[in-house]
Amino acid sequence: MNSKSKSSLLLAFSVAVTLVIAPSTTAAGAAARAAKARTRSDEMSKQAPAQLLAGPSVPRQPHARDDMGMVWDPLRKQVVLFGGKYQPDDDITGTYYGDTWIWDGSAWTEQHPTTSPDARDAVAIAYDVQRREVVLFGGYSPALGRLRDTWVWDGANWTKRNPASSPPARWDAGMAYDASHHEIVLFGGTTGCDEEEGCTNFNDTWTWDGANWTKRSPATSPAPRQDLGIASDTSRGQVVLFGGRAGRNLSLQADTWSWDGSNWTLRAPAHHPSPRAAVGMAEDPRRQKIVLFGGRTSSETWTWDGSDWTLAQPATSPPGMEDMGLAYDVRRSRVLLFGGDSNGILDDTWIWDGVKWVEKPRTTPEPRQDAGVAYDPINHQLVVFSGVGPPGSLSDTWTWDGTSWTQQHPPVSPSARTGMAMVFDPAIGRIVLFGGQPNDSPGPFPSYLDDTWTWDGATWTQLDPLTIPGRRTRPAASYDPISGGAVLFGGLDFQNFQYTLLSSMWAFDGTNWTEQHPPALPAGRFDAAMAAQAGGGLVLFGGCCTGQCCAGDRNDTWMWDGNTWQQAELALSPQARQSMGLAFDPGNAVTLLYGGGGGAGVGAGLADTWTWNHSLWTPLHFLSVPGFRQAMGFAYDDDLGQVLMFGGVGSVYRDYLNDLWTWNGSAWHQLR
């Protein structure tokens, strides 16, 4: 990890834009992406308190992250992963993890120890063969700063040790097991950087004997550094160190050193990787080599045979990255790679068999928010398209058949986007998709889309309507049982340096879009929700109505009867919000609402459940709910007779989700 990210000054700039309210034209107002900050106020009228009984979603693999600790546990024949962080470039604070996972050769499983180290990244970690436990030292915690604590993992629980002496607090140190001397070796690390003094790095060497740390005094040592690569070399009785960032200016290194139990020796290989840091390094004892991958933006794979480095030439490789987790799976004779930073924080898993890299196939969609989601009753599948997740832009299509996820590979697809309208239209027997924001068009000067596509269960087809609603993102959309077609309302546009809130309404007849002109319309907004309701027609709730979407979420309820909009006068309503889930449940004759963004603070979300019966909102309370989230997919499964909810973003900034839940009329249940 580049320690500058923890201590450098933050610079920011702003661009002035104007908000325009448009009663029935193309344009829309607000946010150089409210989805990135999701800060909300508590402003509300006629509102009930949000439900607080919320449990976190259950992930099926570690969230995207980098700078985690990862090591092979030979006694239990599994890879252990701890901590790390998720910090996109535009996120000031990041999300730090304190979770523990194991990899059994085919799948990740989260562990639930009774005690655990605080959430942190940039730990030093190694397996202690002599004492049959994983050892973790130090790291960086946003709450505690740099750390100097020592923990051990016994396969079920973490235990904090209290040695008489310890290395000074640090992060980004290197640590590996010295098999010849039955002890763990720790080298280097950093205390951070400041503008005047530069970066302070260590070049001290410490050993751990299971009870205490001992500072060693080698005759020679590598220069002070952080983000070095280090691994055991048991076949040659050494520990090998490569590269890192050295000096106050964090210059990249390309030197190779070996530790023999008492001294460091500078090696002089004929070949070596270019200067780099934050590499992954792991020993491959079967082939008696050390494997090195990545560093900075490199996607190179190198092996060390004790005297020289050799550049491997695999046909495919993981993307260039740094700060990934790398560990050798002895049971299966292969190297495991997880996560890392590659112009986006990753959550993919790769396997190196000594010759080639193979990506572990995903069995679920990437975690994401703002995807297009709709249920196709003809083909009996929930369809998920695009959105944005840990890797950034997504342009994939997935289907859920009630049992498993399948990634589809149609010959053509809409471009990657967020904020599109997507709804099944039974009149034409297809899913209709309209507009959205290209994932490569962020603020402050975004561009929006006005294209129309249909999905027939196997392929995407672009249509060419004579009339279209105009460019927009984040409109409310639903099938209207009265008109018998897909309907759009509102959304956001940006033209001529102006955001414009839209309040226009459009209907699709399978060929063309037609603007509707009822005598009155709800105020312009985006990220509202719209769905069918009991008794016929549509219900529209909430949305965002201000330039920054921080103090202007709405909690008004409107009903559409096929000719006019009418605002409901209610004594009790859900809290003001946007980006919530809303779907009609015909089996229970209610419209179901869940979550959304509406709390104060960065990434704040709601976790309450409400039902609408055409005249009243009713809050429901449960001991277990899917957890705080917004910008999720929400659709009614005609075959299952239940509402499905997919993904979204959780209460922590950029905590992308890919879990799947059902609502059966009385309770929430997690499927995947």
N, C-alpha and C positions, 0 to 999 in steps of 0.2 A: 504494500500500500504506500502511496505517496503521502508522507506525513504532512505535506503542505495542505492537504485537504482537511486536516484537523486543526491547523493553526494559522493559516494565512488569512489576510484581510479579504473581505468579500466586497466586490464591486458590483454595482447595479446601475441600470439605466432605465428610463421610462420613456414611453412614446405617448404623446397626447392624442387621443381620439375623441370623437364626438358620438354621443348616443342619440339616435333618432327613433322616435316611436312612429311606426307606420301602421295605419289602421287596416289596410288591406292590400299592401304592396309587398314586393320582394325586398327584404332587408331585415336586420335583426340586431338586437343590442346586447352587448355585454361582454364579456370576459375574454381576455386573452387566455382563455381556457380555464374556466372555473374548475374543470376536472383536475387541474394540477394543484390547486390549493384547497378548494372546497371549504373555504372558511365561511362560517355562517353566523348570523345573529340570532337572538332569541325573540326577535320581533314577531308578534303573533296577535291574532284577535280571535276570540271564541275558540280557544284551543285547549285540548286536554293534554296533560303531561305525557311525554313519550314513555313507552314501556322500557324499563331498565333491566328486566330479566333477560340478559343476552349472553349466550356462550359463544366463544370463538368458533369459526368454521374449522373443520377437520381436514387439513391438507393431506394429500396422498403422496407427496414427496416434499423435500425441503423447498421453501420459498426461494426464489432467485436471490443470490447473494454472492459476495466475494469476501476475501480475507477471513475465511473460516479456518478452523483447525480440522484436519482430516488425517486419519492414521489407521493402519491395519492392526487388528487385534487377533493374533494367531491362535490364542487359546480358544476363543469363541468363534473363530473363523468368520469374521465380519469386519467391515470397515466402519469406523466410528467417526461421526461428524459432529462438531460443536460450534455454535455461534456464527459469527460473521456479521455482515451488514448489507443493507440494500440502500444505496445512495446514488440515484441518478445525478447527472451533472447539474441539473437545475434545482436540486434538493439541498438546502443548506444544512439540515441536521441529519438526515438519513434515519433509517430504521435499523437498530441493533438487535441481534438475536441472542437468546440464551437457551436455545433448544438443543436437544441431543437426538441424533438419528443414527440408525444402523443400516448398512447395505448388506444383504445376504447373498448377493450374486445375481439377483433378478429383480429385487424391489427394495425401496426405501421404507423403513418403519420408524415412526417417531417413538422415542422412549419417554417415560414419565417418572424420572427419579424423584425421590422425596426431597433431596437437597441438590443444589446445582450452583455453579458459578454464576455471578451476575452476567447479564447480557453484555457482550463485548465482541470486538474483532481483533485481528492482528495478534492472536495468541501464539505462543510456542507450544508445540505438542509432539509427543513421541511415545512409543510403546516401550515399557520397561520389561524386557524378556525375563530378567532374573526374578522380578517380583510380580510378574503376571498382571500388570495393570497399565492403563494409559495415564500418562503424566501431562498435566497442562500447567503452564506458567504465564502469568502476566497478561498483557494485552491492553486494549484501550476501551474504557467505558465512558459514554457521554455523561453519566452521572458521577462517576468516581475519578475520571481522568486516567492517567497511566497507572498500571497495577503491578504488584509484585507478589501476589498470592500464588500458592501451589495447591493444585487439586489432583486427585487420582480417581480414575473410573474403574470399577471392578466388574463391569458388565451389567450392573443393575442400578448403581447409585454413584454419585459424586461425593467424595469426602475431602474436606479441606484439611491440609496438613499444616503444622505449625513448627517448621524447622527453626533451630537456634540461629541460623544465619541464612540469608537469601540474597540473590542478586538485587541491585537497585531496581526500582520500578522502571518498566520499559514496555514498548510494543515493537512488533516486526523483528524480533530476534529469531535466530535459527536454532533448532534443537533436534538431535538425533541420538539413537542408541549406539553406544560403543560396545560391541559384542565381545571384544577381546578383554575388556576390563570391567564388564558387567555394570556399566554406569551410563547415565544419560549426560550428554555434553550440550551445553548452551553457549552460544556465541553471539555477540553483537546486539543490535537493536537500537532504539532511539527513544529520546524523551520528547521529541518534537522540534519545531522550528519557530523562530520569531523573525520579525522584519529586520531587526538590528543585528542579532547575533548569528543568524542563519540556523542551521540544523545541528543538533547535538547528537552524535552517534557514539556507540560503545564499540570497543574491540577487546573486551574482557572475556575470559573463558571460565565457565563454571561447570562443575560436575555434580550430579545428584546420585546418592547411593541408596535411596529409598527412605532415608530419614533426615538427611541434611544436605544443604548445598555447601560446596567447597570451592573457593576461588583458587584457580590455578595460575601458575606463573611461568608460562612457556617462554623460551628464549626468543622465539620469533612468533609473530601473529599477523594475520591480515589487518589491513587498515580499518579504522572504525567505519562501520557501515550498518545499514538496515536493508530489509527486503532481500536478503541473500537467499540463495538456494542451498539446502543442506540435506544429506541423506547418509544412512549407514552403508558401508561397503563391507559386509561381513566376510565375504570370500577372501578379502585381503586384510582384514583386521583393522579397518580404518573408518573414519568419518570423512566425507568429502564435501567441500564447500565451493560454491561457484557464485561469482558476480555480486550484484547488489547495488545499492546507492551509497556512495562514500563521500565524506567531506561535508563542509557546511553548505556547499552548493549541490549536494546530492548527485554527483557525477556518476554515470553508469560505469560498472566495472565488468571485466571479462577474465578475471584471474581465477585459477583453480588451486585450491589448497587441500591438504590432507592432514588429519589429526591421528597421531599414533598412541595416544594415551598420555603423552607428556609434552608434545611439541607440535606446532603447526609447520608444515613444509610447503613452500611454494612450488607447484609443479610447472613443467614447461612442455606441455603437449604440442605436437606439430600442428594440430588443428583444434579449434575451439569455437564455441558460439560467439557471436558479436557481443559487445557490451550490452547488458540488460539487467533487469531486476524484476522481482516479484514473479519469478519462474515457479513452475511446479517441478519437484524432484522426488523420485522414489526409487528404491532399490528393486531390481528384478533378480532375486537370488537364483532362480532357475537358470537364467542365461548369464549369470554372474556379471551383470551390467547395472549401471545406474541410468535411469531414463530421466531426461530433462525436456520439459515442454514449455513453449511460449515465453512470456516475459515482454512487458510493454505491449506492442501490437504484433509480435511475432507469432506465427503458427508453425514454427519449426520444431521438429523432434530430433533430439540428439541423444546418443548413448555414450557412456564412459566405461572403458574396459580396464581401467587401472593405470593406463599410460597415455591414452589419447581419446579425444572426442571424435565421434563419427556422426555425420548428418544423415539421418534416415530419409528415405524418399517414398513415403506412403502415397497411394493414389488419392486418398482423401484425408483431410485433417480437420480437427476442430478449428473454429475461427481464431485468428490472432487474439491473444488475451493476456491478462495478468491477474494475479491474486486468485487463481483457481485453487480448488482442492485436488491433490493428486496422492494416491496411495496404491500400494501393490496388494492385490488379492492373491495370496499364496495358494489358497485352496483351488483357484481356477487358473492360476499362472497368467495373470493379466493385470495391467494397470488400469485403475479406475480414475476418471476425471469428472469433477462436478463443478458447475457454476463458473464464476470468474467475471471479469470485466472486459467486454469487447465492444466499446462504444455503446454500452447498454449492459445491464447486469443480467446474467444468464441463469437458467435453472436446468440446463440440459446435462445429460449423462453420456460419457463416451468411454469406450473400452479400447485399450491398446494390447494386442496379442503378441507383440514383438516384431510384427511386420506391417500391420495396418491398423488404422483407427476405424471403429465402427460406432456410430451413434446409436444409443439404446432407443429403440422406437418408442415414441410417446403413445400411451394408451388413453390419454385424455387430452383435450385441448389445452394449450398454454393458458395459464392464468391471465385474465384480461378484464378490462372494463369497456363499456360503451360499444359492445359488439351488437350486431344485428341478430335478433333471436325471434323465431316464429315456429309454431307447430304446423306440420303438414299432415293433415288427417288422411289424405289419399295415399301417401307413401308411408304413413305411420312412423313419422320421425320428427324429432326436434332438430331444427337446423340452426347452426351458429355460424355467423360469418364475420370475419375481420375483427376490428377492435384494436386496442392498444394494451400491451403487457410489458413484462420485464425486458424482453429483447427490443422493445419499441414497437414499430409498425408490424401489424399482422394482416395477412391477406388470405388466410386459409378458410376452408369450408369444412365443418364437421357435422355429423348427424348422430343422434342418439335414438336407438331403436327400442328402448325400454329395458335393455340389458347391457349394452356396451356402446362405446363411442367408436366411430369409424371416420377417419379423415378421407374426404372426397378429393378427387383430382380431376375436376372438369377441364375440358380443353381451353375454355376461356372463363374469366371471372371478372366481376367488377374490380376496380382498383381498390387498394387498401384504404380504409376510411374508418371514421367514428361518426356517431351522431346521425346515422342514416335512419330512415323510416323503413320498417320491415314488417309485413303483415301477410297472413294467408288470406287469399281472396277466393272463396268457394265458387263464385260466379265463373271464374276462369280455371279453377282447379290448380292454381299456382301461388307461390309466394311472390309478393311484389316488393321490390326494394327501390327506394328513391333517395337521391341526394346524400348529404353528409359532408364531412370535412376530410379532405385527403390527409392521410397520416404524415405526409411530408410537407404539410402546409400549416405549421404552428403560428402563433401570434409572433409579433404584434400586427402583422399584415396578412392574415389568413385569406385563403380563397375557398369557396364552397362549391358544391356540385349540384347539378340539376338533371342527372341521368336517371333513367328508369330501366330496371332489370326484372326478369322473372326467373324463378327456380322451379323446375319441373320434377325434382327428385333425383336428377342426375346431372343436369347441365344448367348453366346460367345463359340467358339470352337477353341481349340489349334491345330494347324497343325504341321506336322513333316516333313518339306522339306528336301530333300537330300542335297541341298546346301543352304547356308544362307549368308547374307552380312557380318556377324561378328558383335560383340558387338559394339553398338554405341548409342549415344543420340543426339537429336536435328538435325537430317538430314532434308534436304528439301524433300518433297514428293508430288506427284501429279499423277493423272491418265493421261496417255499419249495416246491421241486419235490415234496416228500413230501406235504405237506398240500394242495398245489394252490391256494395263495392267497397274498396279501400278508401279511407278518408284521412286527410292530413289537416292539422291545424297548427298555426303559428310557426315558431322556429326563430332562427337567428341568421342574419346576413351581414356581410361586411363589404362595402363598396365606397370608393372615394374617401378613404380614411375614416369611415363612419360605420359603427355597428348599428344595426337596425333591428328592433324587435318587430316580429311579424305577427299579425292577427288575422291573416287571410285563411280561408277554408277551401279545400279542394277535394273533389271526388274523382275516382278513377273508374272507368267503365270497361276496362280490359284493353282498351285501345288508346284512349285519350284522357287527359285530365281536364276537368271543368271547374272553374272557380264558382263557389257558392256565394250567394248574396242574401243571407238572412237579414232581417231588420236590425238585429243587434248581435254583437260578437263579444266574446270575452276579451279582456285587454291583451295586448301583445305580450308574448312570453316565449321562453324556450325551456326545455327539460321538464315540461309538464307531462302528465300521464293521462291517457284516454283509453276507454274500453267500453264494451257493451254493458248494459245493465238490465236487471230484472224489469219486466214490463215493456221492454223495447227501447230503442234509441241508444244514446251514448252518454257516458258521464266523463267529465274532464275535471282533473284536480291539480291544484298547485302549480309549480313551475317557478321560473326565475324571471324577474321583471326589472332589474336594475343593471346599470352599466358594469358593475363588477360582480354581481351575483353574490354579494356578501351580506347585504342588509335588505334584500328585496324579495326573498322567497315568499310565495303566496300560499294561502290555505283555503282559497275559495273553491266552491264546487258548482259546476255548471252542468246542465242537462240539455241534450239535443234530441228533439222529437221527430227529426226529419225535415222540419221547416224552420224552427226557431231555436235559439239558445235561451235558456232561462237560468238565472242564478238561484241556487237553493238558499233559503234563509234558515240557518241551522243554529241550534243552541250548543251543539257539540261537534267539533271537527278535529281531524288529525292536526298536529303541529304543522306550521308552514314548512315547506320542503320542496325539493326538486330531485330529479333523477331517481324517483322511487319506482317500485314495481307495481303494476296494476293489471289485473286480468279478470274477466268474467268467468265465474264458476256456475254453469247452468244447472249442474246437479244439485247444488245447494241454493240456487237462485240468489246469489250474492256476487258482488264485485269485490275482489280481494285486493287490499293494498298492503305493501310491506316496505319498511325501511325508507331509504333515501337520504339525501344530504340536507341537514337542517339544524345541526347543533353548532355551538360556538367552538372555534378553534380549528387549526389546520387538520384536514382530513376527517373532520367530525362527521359522523353518520348516525342514523337511527336504526332501531331494531324492533319497532313496534308493528303489530298486526291489527288491521282494521277491516271491517266488512261494510259494504254499502248495499242497501236493499231498495233503492230508488227514492228513499225519503230520509233515511237516517244513517249516520255513521255509528258503528259500534266497535269499541276497542276490545280486543281479546288478549288474554294474559296466559302465559305458559311458563313452565319451569325451564323449558329448553326451546331455544329459537336459533335460526341460522346464524345469528350474530350481526353486529353493526355492518351495514354495507349500503352502497349506492351504485348507480350506473350498471345494474345487473340486467340480465335477460329474464323475461317473465312471459309465460305463455300457458294456455290451457291445453292439456293433452286429452284429446277427445277419446282416445282408446283407453287410457288409464282412468279417465274420469277425475283427474286431479290437476292442480296447477303446478307447473314446473318452474323452478328458479335456478338460473345458472350464473355463476361467477360474480363479477362486479369488483369493487374496490372496498376494502375494509376500513375500520376506524383509524388505522395508522396510515399516514400518507404513503401512497403508492403500494399498499398492501394488497396486491392483485390476487384475485381468487379464481378458482376453477372448480369449485364444488357444485354438486347438483342436489337440489332439495325438492320434495313434493309436499303439497298441502292437500290433505284428504278431507277437508271440511271441518276437522276438529283438532288437528295437530300437524306439526312439521316433522318430516322424516328425511334424513340424508340418504341418498342413493349411492353417491360416489364422492 
